[in-house]
């Protein structure tokens, strides 16, 4: 007698992972609540048949407005060209236009985090997104290769791109700061006399190198204040007054007057 053999269905595998702790459950719920309070990130969706960008929801006009705001422009032409450029630099290698949308949406999220305010900042944001995408790709290639020459080539490119990305961040910060410098002036008291010193320029990329040094440099005494004396290492000598300015001035000690600058 012939007949069909009954097929046995495998029981689903049990999840052996442990349940989250109470603290983890609380943290997870808080994270979910915070995400729900924030609007969804701006995104696009491809129409596979036409390779056309469209809104992920039914509000096409609202999504376009958010995309233009994300790219920092009110120009439809600038928006169209910018979005197309972002798609090109975000697209994975050896893939056709419209095959993936996650990479473009990831780049859009990065541009949204930069929050460009106009077309100039938008241009920097687009370049930053492209530089970041390529730098990550080069690091991945360097990580996966066993060829020393390839490792060196990919590694050098990755480092250069990372430095370029840092320069772009600094350029954006300087642009938003207006290129202005803030001068910090500290009032120091020497022997009870007020002096102005320890001047540092901050902002606009300038570094305050002597901020933590204990000694004040380039002191300028206020008008009408008595000049403090500078005591010699020899305790038997009289203290010398501090000479201010330049030129043929005189200073005196216990031995007499000497012409300074002669």
C-alpha positions as CSV (number, residue, x, y, z in Angstrom):
1,X,0.0,0.0,0.0
2,X,1.4,3.4,-1.0
3,X,0.5,6.6,0.7
4,X,1.9,10.0,1.4
5,X,4.2,10.3,4.4
6,X,3.1,12.8,6.9
7,X,5.4,15.8,7.1
8,X,6.5,16.9,10.5
9,X,6.7,20.6,11.2
10,X,9.5,21.8,13.4
11,X,8.6,23.5,16.5
12,X,9.7,27.2,16.6
13,X,12.9,27.6,18.4
14,X,12.6,29.0,21.9
15,X,14.2,32.4,22.6
16,X,16.8,31.7,25.1
17,X,17.7,35.3,25.7
18,X,17.1,36.6,29.2
19,X,14.4,39.0,29.9
20,X,15.4,42.6,30.5
21,X,15.9,43.7,34.1
22,X,13.5,46.2,35.8
23,X,16.1,49.0,35.3
24,X,16.4,48.1,31.6
25,X,12.7,48.0,31.2
26,X,12.3,51.5,32.7
27,X,15.1,52.9,30.5
28,X,13.6,51.3,27.4
29,X,10.2,52.8,28.2
30,X,11.7,56.2,28.7
31,X,13.6,56.0,25.4
32,X,10.4,55.0,23.6
33,X,8.5,57.9,25.1
34,X,11.2,60.4,24.1
35,X,11.2,59.1,20.5
36,X,7.4,59.4,20.4
37,X,7.6,63.0,21.5
38,X,9.9,63.9,18.6
39,X,8.7,64.2,15.0
40,X,9.8,61.5,12.6
41,X,12.9,62.4,10.6
42,X,12.5,63.8,7.2
43,X,12.7,61.0,4.6
44,X,12.1,59.9,1.1
45,X,10.8,56.8,-0.7
46,X,11.6,55.5,-4.1
47,X,9.0,54.4,-6.6
48,X,10.7,51.3,-7.9
49,X,9.2,51.4,-11.4
50,X,10.2,55.0,-12.0
51,X,13.1,55.4,-9.7
52,X,11.4,58.6,-8.5
53,X,11.7,60.2,-5.1
54,X,8.4,60.7,-3.3
55,X,7.1,61.2,0.2
56,X,6.9,58.2,2.6
57,X,3.4,59.4,3.6
58,X,0.4,61.0,1.8
59,X,1.4,64.6,2.6
60,X,3.7,65.3,-0.4
61,X,3.7,69.0,-0.1
62,X,4.5,68.9,3.6
63,X,7.4,66.5,3.1
64,X,8.9,68.7,0.3
65,X,8.7,71.7,2.6
66,X,10.5,69.8,5.3
67,X,13.1,68.6,2.8
68,X,13.8,72.1,1.6
69,X,14.0,73.3,5.2
70,X,16.5,70.4,6.0
71,X,18.7,71.4,3.1
72,X,18.6,75.1,4.1
73,X,17.0,76.5,1.0
74,X,13.9,78.2,-0.2
75,X,14.8,77.7,-3.9
76,X,13.2,74.8,-5.7
77,X,16.1,74.5,-8.0
78,X,18.6,74.5,-5.2
79,X,16.5,71.9,-3.4
80,X,16.3,69.6,-6.5
81,X,20.0,69.8,-7.3
82,X,21.0,69.4,-3.7
83,X,18.8,66.4,-3.1
84,X,20.1,64.8,-6.3
85,X,23.7,65.5,-5.3
86,X,23.1,64.0,-1.9
87,X,21.6,60.9,-3.5
88,X,24.7,60.4,-5.6
89,X,27.3,60.8,-2.7
90,X,25.1,58.6,-0.5
91,X,24.5,55.8,-2.9
92,X,26.5,52.6,-2.3
93,X,29.0,51.6,-4.8
94,X,27.9,49.4,-7.7
95,X,24.2,50.2,-7.1
96,X,21.8,51.9,-9.5
97,X,19.7,55.0,-8.7
98,X,16.6,54.0,-6.7
99,X,17.8,50.6,-5.5
100,X,18.3,51.8,-1.9
101,X,16.8,54.5,0.1
102,X,18.2,53.9,3.6
103,X,21.6,55.4,2.7
104,X,20.0,58.6,1.4
105,X,17.7,58.8,4.4
106,X,20.7,58.4,6.7
107,X,22.5,61.3,4.9
108,X,19.3,63.4,5.2
109,X,19.3,62.7,9.0
110,X,22.9,63.9,9.2
111,X,22.1,67.1,7.2
112,X,19.1,67.6,9.5
113,X,21.4,67.3,12.5
114,X,23.7,70.0,11.0
115,X,20.6,72.2,10.4
116,X,21.9,74.5,7.7
117,X,20.3,77.9,7.8
118,X,20.9,79.0,4.2
119,X,22.3,77.7,0.9
120,X,25.9,78.3,1.9
121,X,25.6,76.2,5.1
122,X,23.6,73.7,3.1
123,X,26.5,73.3,0.6
124,X,28.8,72.6,3.5
125,X,26.3,70.2,5.0
126,X,26.1,68.3,1.7
127,X,29.9,68.0,1.5
128,X,30.1,66.9,5.1
129,X,27.5,64.1,4.4
130,X,29.4,62.9,1.3
131,X,32.8,63.1,3.0
132,X,31.5,61.1,6.0
133,X,30.0,58.4,3.7
134,X,33.2,58.0,1.7
135,X,35.4,58.0,4.9
136,X,33.3,55.3,6.4
137,X,33.5,53.3,3.2
138,X,37.3,53.6,3.0
139,X,37.6,52.5,6.7
140,X,35.5,49.5,5.9
141,X,37.6,48.5,2.9
142,X,40.8,49.0,4.9
143,X,39.4,46.8,7.7
144,X,38.4,43.9,5.3
145,X,41.5,43.7,3.1
146,X,44.6,41.6,3.7
147,X,46.7,43.3,1.1
148,X,49.1,45.7,2.7
149,X,49.2,48.1,-0.3
150,X,45.4,48.3,-0.3
151,X,45.3,48.7,3.5
152,X,47.7,51.6,3.2
153,X,45.8,53.3,0.3
154,X,42.4,53.0,2.0
155,X,43.8,54.0,5.3
156,X,45.4,57.2,3.9
157,X,42.2,58.1,2.1
158,X,40.2,57.5,5.3
159,X,42.5,59.7,7.4
160,X,42.4,62.5,4.8
161,X,38.6,62.4,4.6
162,X,38.4,62.5,8.4
163,X,40.6,65.5,8.5
164,X,38.5,67.2,5.8
165,X,35.4,66.5,7.8
166,X,36.9,68.1,10.8
167,X,37.9,71.1,8.8
168,X,34.3,71.3,7.5
169,X,33.0,71.3,11.0
170,X,35.4,74.1,12.0
171,X,34.5,76.1,8.8
172,X,30.8,75.8,9.7
173,X,31.4,76.9,13.3
174,X,33.5,79.9,12.1
175,X,30.8,80.8,9.5
176,X,28.1,80.8,12.2
177,X,30.3,82.7,14.6
178,X,30.7,85.5,12.0
179,X,34.5,85.2,12.2
180,X,34.6,87.4,15.2
181,X,37.2,87.2,18.0
182,X,36.6,87.7,21.7
183,X,39.4,89.3,23.7
184,X,39.7,88.2,27.3
185,X,41.4,90.8,29.6
186,X,42.3,89.8,33.1
187,X,43.0,92.4,35.8
188,X,45.9,91.3,37.9
189,X,47.2,92.9,41.1
190,X,50.9,93.1,41.7
191,X,52.1,94.4,45.1
192,X,48.6,96.0,45.5
193,X,48.8,97.8,42.2
194,X,46.3,97.1,39.5
195,X,47.7,96.1,36.1
196,X,46.2,94.8,32.9
197,X,47.7,91.6,31.6
198,X,47.2,88.1,30.6
199,X,45.4,89.0,27.4
200,X,44.1,86.1,25.2
201,X,42.2,86.1,22.0
202,X,39.5,83.5,21.9
203,X,36.9,82.5,19.3
204,X,37.3,82.2,15.5
205,X,39.7,79.3,15.9
206,X,42.3,81.2,17.9
207,X,43.9,79.2,20.8
208,X,44.6,80.7,24.2
209,X,48.0,79.1,24.8
210,X,49.0,80.9,28.0
211,X,45.7,80.6,29.8
212,X,46.9,78.4,32.6
213,X,50.4,79.9,33.0
214,X,51.0,81.3,36.5
215,X,53.0,84.4,35.4
216,X,51.4,87.4,33.8
217,X,53.0,88.6,30.6
218,X,53.0,91.9,28.7
219,X,51.9,94.0,31.7
220,X,50.7,97.5,31.1
221,X,50.5,99.8,34.2
222,X,47.5,102.0,34.7
223,X,48.1,105.8,34.6
224,X,48.7,107.4,38.0
225,X,49.6,104.1,39.7
226,X,53.0,103.9,41.5
227,X,55.6,101.8,39.7
228,X,56.3,98.6,41.7
229,X,60.0,97.9,42.4
230,X,61.9,94.8,41.3
231,X,64.2,93.4,44.0
232,X,67.5,92.1,43.0
233,X,68.7,88.6,43.9
234,X,71.4,90.3,46.1
235,X,69.7,91.2,49.3
236,X,72.2,93.9,50.0
237,X,71.3,96.0,47.1
238,X,68.4,98.5,46.8
239,X,65.4,97.5,44.8
240,X,65.3,98.8,41.2
241,X,62.2,100.5,39.8
242,X,60.7,98.7,36.9
243,X,61.4,100.5,33.6
244,X,58.4,101.1,31.4
245,X,58.4,101.7,27.7
246,X,61.4,101.8,25.4
247,X,64.1,104.3,24.6
248,X,66.9,106.0,26.4
249,X,65.5,106.0,29.9
250,X,67.5,105.8,33.1
251,X,67.3,103.4,36.0
252,X,69.1,103.9,39.3
253,X,70.5,101.6,41.9
254,X,72.8,102.0,44.9
255,X,75.8,102.6,42.6
256,X,74.4,105.5,40.6
257,X,72.7,106.2,37.3
258,X,73.2,104.2,34.2
259,X,71.9,105.2,30.8
260,X,69.6,102.6,29.4
261,X,69.7,101.8,25.8
262,X,73.1,103.3,25.2
